[in-house]
Amino acid sequence: MANRKFTEQEMLTLRNSKYVLDVSPSIVHFSAEFKKLFWEELSKGRLPREIISTLGIDPNILGDSRINGLKTMIGNEVKKGNGFRDLNTYAQGCNGYLSAENRIKYLEMQLAYKDQEIEFLKKIVSLNPEAPE
């Protein structure tokens, strides 16, 4: 079953947690510290709902589907061996996750790439000037 959307009150409650970095009606972003603590407790055999509750987040707000997804996502991060990801360490292409400085760098990189594409297309067109437009 699909995850339900959070209400405004639920989002406010989640935002008040020191472990929640950002929340939208459908997504919660947890801190790397939360993920580390969650994984440590999970490795000790505790249940995910218990762990989340202990860390000060109401598991009923998240629901079983999100909790299972969280468990899987954190497990995947552990398997990759790159540590736990925070909002600032998500993929560069994810616009909402970048600081202003990183966003500028990303946009500059995109602009340079677009310039390269345009130059490449100009060369292709110049090689075949008789082609219909």
C-alpha positions, 0 to 999 in steps of 0.5 A: 500500500502506498504511503499516505501524505502527512498532515500539517500537524504531523509535519510540524511534529516531525520537524520538532525532532532533532533527527528530522532535517526536512519533511514534506507531505510525502517524504521525511529526511532523517539526519545521519546521526539518526540513521547511525543510532537506528542501525546500532539499535537494530543490530542489537535486535530491537524492533524498528518501531521501538527504536523510532519511538525511543529516538522521540519520533511517533512511529504511528505518524510514519506508519509501517510502510515508511518504517520498513522503507527506512529500515531497508534504506539504512541497510542499503547505506550500510552495505554500500559502506560509504557511511550514512547520508545526510541532506548535504550528501545526497546526489548533486542533481537533487536540487532541494538537497544542496546548500546555496554554494553547492547549488551554484557550483551545480548550476555552473557545471550544468551551464558549461555542459549545455554550452558544450552541447550547443557547440557540438550541435553547431558542428554537426549542422555545419557539416551538413549545411544542405539538410532541411531545417 
